[in-house]
Amino acid sequence: MHSREPHDPLALTVVSSHVTSEGVVSYLRCACGAWEVRTASLVGSTSRATAAPR
């Protein structure tokens, strides 16, 4: 999947979400391994899965 194409909404899983002073922020993971961060006015995504440092 190209990073500019939207991910299939049915392949996204909400990992975390919380309320901030600017609204709700949700962190989603796609079945392909990419991450998305969504707010009311912004959608950000990664083009590949990366492991968090331990």
N, CA, C and O atoms as a GROMACS GRO file, in nm:
protein
  216
    1MET      N    1   0.083  -0.117   0.000
    1MET     CA    2   0.000   0.000   0.000
    1MET      C    3   0.088   0.124   0.000
    1MET      O    4   0.183   0.133   0.078
    2HIS      N    5   0.059   0.216  -0.085
    2HIS     CA    6   0.133   0.341  -0.093
    2HIS      C    7   0.096   0.429   0.026
    2HIS      O    8  -0.020   0.431   0.066
    3SER      N    9   0.191   0.501   0.082
    3SER     CA   10   0.168   0.580   0.203
    3SER      C   11   0.068   0.693   0.182
    3SER      O   12   0.013   0.744   0.280
    4ARG      N   13   0.041   0.734   0.057
    4ARG     CA   14  -0.055   0.841   0.033
    4ARG      C   15  -0.197   0.790   0.017
    4ARG      O   16  -0.291   0.868   0.019
    5GLU      N   17  -0.213   0.659   0.002
    5GLU     CA   18  -0.347   0.602  -0.009
    5GLU      C   19  -0.406   0.584   0.130
    5GLU      O   20  -0.334   0.548   0.223
    6PRO      N   21  -0.535   0.609   0.144
    6PRO     CA   22  -0.596   0.589   0.276
    6PRO      C   23  -0.602   0.440   0.310
    6PRO      O   24  -0.612   0.355   0.221
    7HIS      N   25  -0.594   0.411   0.436
    7HIS     CA   26  -0.603   0.273   0.481
    7HIS      C   27  -0.749   0.231   0.488
    7HIS      O   28  -0.837   0.313   0.509
    8ASP      N   29  -0.772   0.103   0.470
    8ASP     CA   30  -0.906   0.048   0.480
    8ASP      C   31  -0.957   0.066   0.622
    8ASP      O   32  -0.895   0.015   0.715
    9PRO      N   33  -1.068   0.137   0.642
    9PRO     CA   34  -1.119   0.160   0.778
    9PRO      C   35  -1.148   0.031   0.855
    9PRO      O   36  -1.140   0.029   0.977
   10LEU      N   37  -1.181  -0.076   0.783
   10LEU     CA   38  -1.209  -0.203   0.850
   10LEU      C   39  -1.081  -0.274   0.894
   10LEU      O   40  -1.087  -0.368   0.973
   11ALA      N   41  -0.967  -0.229   0.843
   11ALA     CA   42  -0.838  -0.290   0.880
   11ALA      C   43  -0.770  -0.214   0.994
   11ALA      O   44  -0.663  -0.254   1.039
   12LEU      N   45  -0.832  -0.105   1.041
   12LEU     CA   46  -0.774  -0.023   1.147
   12LEU      C   47  -0.827  -0.066   1.284
   12LEU      O   48  -0.946  -0.092   1.301
   13THR      N   49  -0.737  -0.072   1.381
   13THR     CA   50  -0.773  -0.103   1.519
   13THR      C   51  -0.732   0.014   1.607
   13THR      O   52  -0.618   0.060   1.600
   14VAL      N   53  -0.824   0.061   1.689
   14VAL     CA   54  -0.792   0.169   1.783
   14VAL      C   55  -0.705   0.111   1.894
   14VAL      O   56  -0.748   0.020   1.966
   15VAL      N   57  -0.584   0.162   1.907
   15VAL     CA   58  -0.491   0.116   2.009
   15VAL      C   59  -0.507   0.200   2.135
   15VAL      O   60  -0.502   0.149   2.247
   16SER      N   61  -0.527   0.330   2.116
   16SER     CA   62  -0.540   0.420   2.230
   16SER      C   63  -0.614   0.546   2.184
   16SER      O   64  -0.606   0.584   2.068
   17SER      N   65  -0.684   0.608   2.277
   17SER     CA   66  -0.743   0.738   2.247
   17SER      C   67  -0.760   0.812   2.378
   17SER      O   68  -0.786   0.753   2.482
   18HIS      N   69  -0.746   0.944   2.371
   18HIS     CA   70  -0.760   1.027   2.490
   18HIS      C   71  -0.806   1.167   2.454
   18HIS      O   72  -0.794   1.210   2.339
   19VAL      N   73  -0.858   1.237   2.552
   19VAL     CA   74  -0.910   1.372   2.533
   19VAL      C   75  -0.802   1.472   2.571
   19VAL      O   76  -0.739   1.461   2.676
   20THR      N   77  -0.780   1.570   2.483
   20THR     CA   78  -0.688   1.680   2.511
   20THR      C   79  -0.768   1.810   2.509
   20THR      O   80  -0.889   1.809   2.485
   21SER      N   81  -0.703   1.921   2.534
   21SER     CA   82  -0.771   2.050   2.530
   21SER      C   83  -0.819   2.085   2.390
   21SER      O   84  -0.906   2.170   2.373
   22GLU      N   85  -0.763   2.019   2.288
   22GLU     CA   86  -0.803   2.045   2.150
   22GLU      C   87  -0.898   1.939   2.096
   22GLU      O   88  -0.936   1.946   1.979
   23GLY      N   89  -0.936   1.841   2.177
   23GLY     CA   90  -1.028   1.738   2.132
   23GLY      C   91  -0.971   1.599   2.152
   23GLY      O   92  -0.871   1.581   2.222
   24VAL      N   93  -1.034   1.500   2.091
   24VAL     CA   94  -0.992   1.360   2.106
   24VAL      C   95  -0.879   1.328   2.009
   24VAL      O   96  -0.883   1.366   1.892
   25VAL      N   97  -0.778   1.257   2.059
   25VAL     CA   98  -0.667   1.208   1.977
   25VAL      C   99  -0.674   1.056   1.981
   25VAL      O  100  -0.681   0.997   2.089
   26SER      N  101  -0.674   0.993   1.863
   26SER     CA  102  -0.681   0.847   1.855
   26SER      C  103  -0.560   0.793   1.782
   26SER      O  104  -0.517   0.849   1.680
   27TYR      N  105  -0.505   0.684   1.833
   27TYR     CA  106  -0.392   0.616   1.771
   27TYR      C  107  -0.444   0.483   1.718
   27TYR      O  108  -0.496   0.401   1.794
   28LEU      N  109  -0.430   0.462   1.587
   28LEU     CA  110  -0.482   0.342   1.524
   28LEU      C  111  -0.371   0.267   1.454
   28LEU      O  112  -0.273   0.326   1.408
   29ARG      N  113  -0.385   0.134   1.446
   29ARG     CA  114  -0.288   0.053   1.375
   29ARG      C  115  -0.361  -0.023   1.266
   29ARG      O  116  -0.466  -0.083   1.290
   30CYS      N  117  -0.305  -0.020   1.146
   30CYS     CA  118  -0.362  -0.089   1.030
   30CYS      C  119  -0.313  -0.234   1.027
   30CYS      O  120  -0.207  -0.265   1.081
   31ALA      N  121  -0.390  -0.320   0.964
   31ALA     CA  122  -0.350  -0.461   0.949
   31ALA      C  123  -0.217  -0.474   0.874
   31ALA      O  124  -0.147  -0.573   0.889
   32CYS      N  125  -0.183  -0.373   0.791
   32CYS     CA  126  -0.057  -0.377   0.716
   32CYS      C  127   0.063  -0.338   0.802
   32CYS      O  128   0.177  -0.351   0.758
   33GLY      N  129   0.038  -0.291   0.926
   33GLY     CA  130   0.147  -0.254   1.016
   33GLY      C  131   0.168  -0.104   1.031
   33GLY      O  132   0.244  -0.062   1.118
   34ALA      N  133   0.103  -0.024   0.949
   34ALA     CA  134   0.118   0.122   0.957
   34ALA      C  135   0.038   0.178   1.074
   34ALA      O  136  -0.062   0.118   1.116
   35TRP      N  137   0.081   0.291   1.126
   35TRP     CA  138   0.012   0.360   1.235
   35TRP      C  139  -0.053   0.487   1.182
   35TRP      O  140   0.001   0.552   1.092
   36GLU      N  141  -0.167   0.524   1.238
   36GLU     CA  142  -0.231   0.651   1.209
   36GLU      C  143  -0.263   0.721   1.340
   36GLU      O  144  -0.297   0.657   1.440
   37VAL      N  145  -0.250   0.853   1.338
   37VAL     CA  146  -0.291   0.937   1.450
   37VAL      C  147  -0.399   1.028   1.396
   37VAL      O  148  -0.378   1.098   1.296
   38ARG      N  149  -0.514   1.027   1.462
   38ARG     CA  150  -0.628   1.108   1.414
   38ARG      C  151  -0.676   1.204   1.520
   38ARG      O  152  -0.687   1.171   1.638
   39THR      N  153  -0.705   1.326   1.473
   39THR     CA  154  -0.774   1.426   1.554
   39THR      C  155  -0.890   1.475   1.470
   39THR      O  156  -0.910   1.427   1.358
   40ALA      N  157  -0.966   1.568   1.522
   40ALA     CA  158  -1.079   1.622   1.447
   40ALA      C  159  -1.035   1.690   1.318
   40ALA      O  160  -1.111   1.696   1.221
   41SER      N  161  -0.912   1.742   1.316
   41SER     CA  162  -0.867   1.819   1.198
   41SER      C  163  -0.743   1.762   1.130
   41SER      O  164  -0.696   1.821   1.033
   42LEU      N  165  -0.690   1.649   1.177
   42LEU     CA  166  -0.564   1.598   1.123
   42LEU      C  167  -0.562   1.446   1.123
   42LEU      O  168  -0.609   1.382   1.216
   43VAL      N  169  -0.506   1.390   1.015
   43VAL     CA  170  -0.476   1.247   1.011
   43VAL      C  171  -0.331   1.234   0.970
   43VAL      O  172  -0.292   1.278   0.862
   44GLY      N  173  -0.251   1.174   1.056
   44GLY     CA  174  -0.110   1.149   1.026
   44GLY      C  175  -0.086   1.000   1.020
   44GLY      O  176  -0.152   0.924   1.091
   45SER      N  177   0.006   0.956   0.936
   45SER     CA  178   0.032   0.811   0.926
   45SER      C  179   0.180   0.785   0.898
   45SER      O  180   0.254   0.873   0.852
   46THR      N  181   0.220   0.663   0.928
   46THR     CA  182   0.354   0.618   0.895
   46THR      C  183   0.345   0.528   0.774
   46THR      O  184   0.240   0.468   0.749
   47SER      N  185   0.452   0.519   0.698
   47SER     CA  186   0.450   0.437   0.577
   47SER      C  187   0.491   0.294   0.603
   47SER      O  188   0.473   0.208   0.516
   48ARG      N  189   0.545   0.265   0.721
   48ARG     CA  190   0.585   0.129   0.754
   48ARG      C  191   0.583   0.111   0.905
   48ARG      O  192   0.585   0.207   0.981
   49ALA      N  193   0.578  -0.012   0.944
   49ALA     CA  194   0.578  -0.043   1.087
   49ALA      C  195   0.718  -0.027   1.143
   49ALA      O  196   0.817  -0.066   1.081
   50THR      N  197   0.726   0.032   1.261
   50THR     CA  198   0.856   0.046   1.329
   50THR      C  199   0.839   0.002   1.473
   50THR      O  200   0.734   0.022   1.532
   51ALA      N  201   0.941  -0.056   1.527
   51ALA     CA  202   0.937  -0.100   1.666
   51ALA      C  203   0.980   0.013   1.757
   51ALA      O  204   1.072   0.088   1.725
   52ALA      N  205   0.915   0.024   1.869
   52ALA     CA  206   0.952   0.126   1.968
   52ALA      C  207   1.076   0.080   2.042
   52ALA      O  208   1.090  -0.039   2.071
   53PRO      N  209   1.167   0.171   2.074
   53PRO     CA  210   1.287   0.133   2.149
   53PRO      C  211   1.249   0.086   2.289
   53PRO      O  212   1.154   0.136   2.348
   54ARG      N  213   1.324  -0.010   2.341
   54ARG     CA  214   1.296  -0.062   2.476
   54ARG      C  215   1.400  -0.016   2.572
   54ARG      O  216   1.393  -0.050   2.690
   0.00000   0.00000   0.00000
